[in-house]
Amino acid sequence: MKNEDSDEQGDMPIMCTSIAMKTSDFYFGRNMDIEYNFGERVVITPRNFPFLFRRAGYMKEHYAFMGSATISGGYPLYAEGVNEKGLCVAGLNFPGNAYYSEEMDPRKSNISPFELIPWLLGRCASLADARELLEETHIVAIPFSGQIPLVPLHWHIADVTGSIVLESTKGGTSIYENPVGVMTNNPPFHFQMENLCQYMNLIPGQPNNCFNQKLGLEPFGCGFGSIGLPGDFSPASRFVKVSYLLLNSICDKDEDSSISQMFHLLSTVSMVRGGVVMPGDKYELTSYSCCINADRKIYYYTTYSNCQITAIRLDRENLSRSDLIEYPLQQTQQIAWGN
């Protein structure tokens, strides 16, 4: 057995937030919070791109999918993605808790963490399909290469019907229902849900005076109902904050309003350079934020240095190809002058 909390991996300065949101369409988004670029780009994997899994054989034909990935040796290492059927998957950092077995399970398909996103997006048309496939999947400790070690992850998997979280720990593999549609990092997901009980008093409106009726206290400004809502960058606080805002979100049903709402939600927990200092005087920042319309298969994104939204649509490509399609992220600030 191998614990993924090694010095090299446990110290990885990655903190992320993912959101599943339904308006007129189904949307899935995430912040990639990291202190460096890792060659990420929007990568489209057509239906005939061949995947050779380390222990599960070839997947020659599959659903097309796209998302943010880095490509190493011609292989797409996805951080998140959506397939042509509307299923979405994101991998988020889970150091100190992620645990992968070094033993193969002959009764199941043995899949490495770096293979899990294409394994699910390539084969599953729905969240129900993903649940069924995961019951037959065993996550194993096989790194991509000597230069790219195992990364401690857990996964947010969602479509229009719902949302689940997959965690592989020393206690085994768990699949959690995710009724809030939010995921961050540590602690494990069951704690994140229990922790919401500490914030049951929050309301989006103005509070009643429960302090003492004799004092006649009245709010002297707006927002008093959410006093106590966390504002720091820790994973548990980000989970509470974005869950509260998402569950109380009021959004028009058109595409522009939905995209705007998703990016606003993500911005409430995004990292500003200098706000979180990592060992070695490195600074956590939100390298990119993405919003995926899973119904229309459109990938929208912004980067830390470019606030303008860029869009890439899956069905504008020839999805019968066998080679990867790459779009580097737009990193230069785009400004529309008003005069």
C-alpha positions as CSV (number, residue, x, y, z in Angstrom):
1,M,0.0,0.0,0.0
2,K,1.2,3.5,-0.7
3,N,0.2,6.7,1.1
4,E,0.0,9.7,-1.2
5,D,1.0,12.0,1.6
6,S,4.7,12.0,0.6
7,D,6.8,15.1,1.0
8,E,6.8,15.8,-2.7
9,Q,3.1,15.4,-3.2
10,G,1.7,16.3,0.2
11,D,3.3,19.8,-0.1
12,M,1.8,20.4,-3.6
13,P,0.4,24.0,-3.3
14,I,-2.9,23.3,-5.1
15,M,-6.3,24.4,-3.7
16,C,-9.4,24.3,-5.9
17,T,-13.2,24.7,-5.9
18,S,-15.7,23.1,-8.2
19,I,-19.4,23.9,-8.6
20,A,-22.4,22.2,-10.3
21,M,-25.3,24.6,-11.1
22,K,-28.6,24.2,-12.9
23,T,-30.5,27.1,-14.4
24,S,-32.1,26.6,-17.8
25,D,-29.0,24.5,-18.7
26,F,-26.6,22.5,-16.6
27,Y,-23.3,24.2,-15.8
28,F,-20.1,22.9,-14.2
29,G,-17.2,25.1,-13.2
30,R,-14.0,25.2,-11.2
31,N,-11.1,27.3,-10.0
32,M,-7.6,26.0,-10.5
33,D,-5.7,27.4,-7.6
34,I,-2.0,26.8,-8.0
35,E,1.2,28.8,-7.8
36,Y,2.5,27.9,-11.2
37,N,1.4,27.0,-14.8
38,F,1.7,23.4,-15.7
39,G,1.2,23.7,-19.5
40,E,-2.6,23.6,-19.2
41,R,-4.7,24.3,-22.3
42,V,-8.1,23.4,-23.5
43,V,-7.8,20.0,-25.1
44,I,-10.5,18.2,-27.2
45,T,-10.3,14.4,-27.3
46,P,-12.2,13.1,-30.4
47,R,-14.0,9.8,-30.4
48,N,-11.2,7.9,-32.1
49,F,-8.2,9.0,-30.1
50,P,-6.8,5.7,-28.7
51,F,-6.3,5.4,-24.9
52,L,-4.1,2.6,-23.6
53,F,-4.8,2.2,-19.9
54,R,-1.9,0.8,-17.9
55,R,-3.9,-2.2,-16.6
56,A,-7.3,-2.0,-18.4
57,G,-6.3,-2.3,-22.0
58,Y,-7.3,-0.2,-25.0
59,M,-10.2,2.2,-25.4
60,K,-10.2,2.9,-29.1
61,E,-13.6,4.3,-29.6
62,H,-15.4,6.4,-27.0
63,Y,-17.4,9.6,-26.4
64,A,-15.6,12.8,-27.3
65,F,-14.8,15.1,-24.5
66,M,-12.9,18.3,-23.7
67,G,-11.5,20.2,-20.8
68,S,-8.3,21.7,-19.4
69,A,-5.3,19.4,-19.6
70,T,-1.6,19.2,-20.0
71,I,-0.2,16.9,-22.7
72,S,2.8,14.7,-22.0
73,G,4.1,12.3,-24.5
74,G,0.9,12.8,-26.6
75,Y,-1.3,11.8,-23.6
76,P,-3.8,14.3,-22.2
77,L,-3.7,14.7,-18.4
78,Y,-7.0,16.2,-17.6
79,A,-7.8,18.4,-14.6
80,E,-11.5,18.5,-15.5
81,G,-13.7,17.9,-18.5
82,V,-17.2,17.3,-20.1
83,N,-18.1,14.7,-22.7
84,E,-20.5,15.0,-25.6
85,K,-23.3,13.5,-23.4
86,G,-23.1,16.2,-20.7
87,L,-21.2,14.3,-18.0
88,C,-18.6,16.4,-16.1
89,V,-15.7,15.3,-13.9
90,A,-13.1,17.3,-12.0
91,G,-10.1,16.2,-10.0
92,L,-9.2,18.3,-7.0
93,N,-6.3,18.1,-4.6
94,F,-6.7,15.9,-1.6
95,P,-3.3,15.6,0.1
96,G,-2.9,13.6,3.3
97,N,-6.1,11.7,2.7
98,A,-5.9,10.3,-0.8
99,Y,-4.7,6.7,-0.7
100,Y,-4.3,4.4,-3.6
101,S,-3.7,0.7,-3.5
102,E,-0.6,-0.9,-5.0
103,E,-2.4,-4.2,-5.2
104,M,-4.4,-5.0,-8.3
105,D,-8.0,-6.3,-8.0
106,P,-8.6,-9.1,-10.5
107,R,-12.3,-8.7,-10.2
108,K,-12.3,-5.0,-11.3
109,S,-10.8,-2.6,-13.8
110,N,-7.6,-1.3,-12.3
111,I,-7.3,2.4,-13.1
112,S,-4.6,4.9,-12.1
113,P,-5.7,8.4,-10.9
114,F,-4.5,10.1,-14.0
115,E,-6.6,7.8,-16.1
116,L,-9.9,8.2,-14.2
117,I,-11.2,11.3,-16.0
118,P,-10.9,9.8,-19.6
119,W,-12.0,6.4,-18.2
120,L,-15.3,8.0,-17.1
121,L,-15.9,10.6,-19.8
122,G,-15.0,8.1,-22.5
123,R,-17.4,5.4,-21.4
124,C,-20.2,7.0,-19.5
125,A,-23.2,8.9,-20.9
126,S,-24.7,9.9,-17.6
127,L,-24.1,10.1,-13.8
128,A,-25.9,6.8,-13.5
129,D,-23.5,5.2,-15.9
130,A,-20.6,6.6,-13.9
131,R,-21.9,5.2,-10.7
132,E,-22.2,1.8,-12.3
133,L,-18.7,1.9,-13.8
134,L,-17.1,3.1,-10.5
135,E,-18.5,0.0,-8.7
136,E,-16.4,-2.0,-11.1
137,T,-13.3,0.2,-10.9
138,H,-10.3,-0.1,-8.5
139,I,-8.0,2.9,-8.2
140,V,-4.3,1.8,-8.1
141,A,-1.0,3.5,-7.4
142,I,0.5,3.7,-10.9
143,P,2.2,7.1,-11.6
144,F,2.2,8.5,-15.1
145,S,6.0,8.6,-15.2
146,G,9.1,9.1,-13.1
147,Q,8.8,12.8,-13.8
148,I,5.1,13.1,-13.1
149,P,4.4,11.3,-9.8
150,L,1.0,10.3,-8.4
151,V,-1.1,13.3,-7.3
152,P,-3.4,13.0,-4.3
153,L,-6.9,13.6,-5.7
154,H,-10.6,13.2,-5.1
155,W,-13.2,13.7,-7.8
156,H,-16.4,15.7,-8.4
157,I,-18.7,13.9,-10.9
158,A,-21.9,15.5,-12.1
159,D,-24.6,15.9,-14.7
160,V,-28.0,17.4,-14.9
161,T,-29.4,14.7,-12.7
162,G,-27.1,15.2,-9.7
163,S,-23.6,15.3,-8.2
164,I,-21.4,12.8,-6.4
165,V,-17.9,12.8,-4.8
166,L,-15.4,10.0,-5.2
167,E,-12.7,9.6,-2.5
168,S,-10.1,6.8,-2.2
169,T,-8.6,6.8,1.4
170,K,-7.1,4.3,3.8
171,G,-10.6,3.5,4.8
172,G,-11.5,2.4,1.3
173,T,-13.3,3.9,-1.7
174,S,-16.4,6.0,-0.9
175,I,-19.0,7.5,-3.2
176,Y,-20.9,10.4,-1.6
177,E,-24.1,12.0,-2.7
178,N,-23.4,15.7,-3.1
179,P,-26.7,17.7,-2.7
180,V,-25.0,21.1,-2.6
181,G,-23.0,20.6,-5.9
182,V,-19.8,22.0,-4.4
183,M,-16.4,20.5,-3.7
184,T,-13.1,21.8,-2.4
185,N,-10.2,20.0,-0.8
186,N,-9.6,18.7,2.8
187,P,-11.1,17.5,5.1
188,P,-13.0,14.5,3.5
189,F,-16.4,15.2,2.0
190,H,-18.5,13.8,4.9
191,F,-16.9,16.4,7.2
192,Q,-17.6,19.2,4.8
193,M,-21.3,18.4,4.8
194,E,-21.5,18.0,8.6
195,N,-19.6,21.3,9.0
196,L,-22.5,23.1,7.3
197,C,-24.5,22.6,10.5
198,Q,-22.4,25.3,12.2
199,Y,-23.9,27.9,9.7
200,M,-27.6,27.1,9.9
201,N,-28.2,30.6,11.3
202,L,-27.2,32.4,8.1
203,I,-29.9,34.0,6.0
204,P,-29.6,36.2,2.9
205,G,-32.0,38.7,4.3
206,Q,-31.9,40.9,7.5
207,P,-31.9,39.1,10.8
208,N,-34.4,39.5,13.6
209,N,-33.1,40.9,16.9
210,C,-32.6,37.8,19.0
211,F,-30.0,39.4,21.3
212,N,-32.5,41.1,23.6
213,Q,-35.8,42.6,22.8
214,K,-35.4,45.4,25.4
215,L,-32.5,46.9,23.5
216,G,-34.4,47.5,20.3
217,L,-31.3,46.6,18.2
218,E,-31.6,47.2,14.4
219,P,-29.1,46.5,11.6
220,F,-27.1,49.6,10.6
221,G,-26.4,48.2,7.1
222,C,-27.2,45.3,4.7
223,G,-25.7,41.9,4.9
224,F,-26.2,41.3,8.7
225,G,-28.0,38.0,8.0
226,S,-24.7,36.5,6.7
227,I,-22.4,37.6,9.6
228,G,-20.3,34.6,10.4
229,L,-20.0,33.4,6.8
230,P,-16.3,32.4,6.4
231,G,-14.2,34.6,4.2
232,D,-10.8,33.0,4.5
233,F,-9.2,30.7,1.8
234,S,-9.1,27.4,3.7
235,P,-10.9,24.5,1.9
236,A,-13.6,24.1,4.6
237,S,-14.3,27.8,4.6
238,R,-14.5,27.9,0.8
239,F,-16.9,25.0,0.9
240,V,-19.2,26.8,3.3
241,K,-19.1,30.1,1.5
242,V,-19.7,29.0,-2.0
243,S,-22.3,26.4,-0.9
244,Y,-24.2,29.2,0.8
245,L,-24.0,31.5,-2.2
246,L,-24.9,28.8,-4.7
247,L,-27.9,27.6,-2.8
248,N,-29.2,31.1,-2.4
249,S,-28.2,32.2,-5.9
250,I,-30.8,34.1,-8.0
251,C,-30.1,33.9,-11.7
252,D,-32.0,34.6,-14.9
253,K,-32.3,31.6,-17.2
254,D,-30.5,32.9,-20.3
255,E,-27.0,31.8,-21.2
256,D,-25.2,35.1,-20.6
257,S,-26.8,35.4,-17.1
258,S,-25.9,31.9,-16.2
259,I,-22.2,32.2,-17.3
260,S,-21.9,35.5,-15.4
261,Q,-23.4,33.9,-12.3
262,M,-21.0,31.0,-12.4
263,F,-18.0,33.2,-12.7
264,H,-19.2,35.5,-9.9
265,L,-19.6,32.4,-7.7
266,L,-16.1,31.2,-8.5
267,S,-14.7,34.7,-7.9
268,T,-16.0,34.7,-4.3
269,V,-13.4,32.0,-3.5
270,S,-10.6,32.9,-6.0
271,M,-7.0,33.4,-4.9
272,V,-5.4,36.8,-5.2
273,R,-1.6,36.7,-5.5
274,G,-0.1,37.5,-2.1
275,G,-3.2,36.5,-0.1
276,V,-1.9,32.9,0.5
277,V,1.8,32.5,0.8
278,M,3.2,29.0,0.4
279,P,6.5,27.5,1.6
280,G,9.5,29.0,-0.3
281,D,7.7,32.4,-0.7
282,K,5.4,31.1,-3.4
283,Y,2.0,32.6,-3.9
284,E,-1.2,30.7,-4.5
285,L,-3.4,32.2,-7.2
286,T,-6.3,31.2,-9.4
287,S,-4.5,30.2,-12.5
288,Y,-7.8,29.8,-14.4
289,S,-11.5,29.6,-13.8
290,C,-13.9,27.7,-16.1
291,C,-17.6,27.4,-16.7
292,I,-18.9,24.5,-18.8
293,N,-22.3,24.5,-20.3
294,A,-22.8,20.8,-20.3
295,D,-25.9,20.8,-22.4
296,R,-24.4,22.9,-25.2
297,K,-20.9,21.5,-24.7
298,I,-19.2,25.0,-24.4
299,Y,-16.1,25.5,-22.3
300,Y,-15.8,29.1,-21.1
301,Y,-12.7,30.2,-19.2
302,T,-10.8,33.2,-17.8
303,T,-7.2,33.3,-16.6
304,Y,-5.5,35.2,-13.8
305,S,-3.9,37.6,-16.3
306,N,-6.9,37.8,-18.7
307,C,-10.4,38.5,-17.3
308,Q,-12.1,38.3,-20.7
309,I,-14.2,35.2,-21.2
310,T,-13.0,32.9,-24.0
311,A,-15.3,30.1,-25.3
312,I,-14.6,26.9,-27.1
313,R,-17.4,24.7,-28.4
314,L,-17.1,20.9,-28.8
315,D,-19.4,20.4,-31.7
316,R,-17.5,22.9,-33.9
317,E,-14.8,20.3,-34.3
318,N,-14.6,17.1,-36.3
319,L,-15.2,14.7,-33.5
320,S,-14.4,11.6,-35.6
321,R,-10.7,12.5,-35.7
322,S,-8.1,10.4,-34.0
323,D,-5.7,13.2,-32.9
324,L,-6.0,15.7,-30.0
325,I,-7.1,19.2,-30.7
326,E,-5.4,21.9,-28.6
327,Y,-6.2,25.5,-27.7
328,P,-3.6,27.3,-25.6
329,L,-5.1,29.5,-22.9
330,Q,-5.3,33.2,-23.6
331,Q,-3.0,34.7,-21.0
332,T,-2.8,38.3,-22.3
333,Q,-5.3,40.8,-20.8
334,Q,-8.0,41.8,-23.4
335,I,-9.4,45.3,-22.8
336,A,-12.3,46.8,-24.7
337,W,-11.8,50.5,-24.8
338,G,-14.9,52.7,-24.2
339,N,-13.7,55.8,-26.0
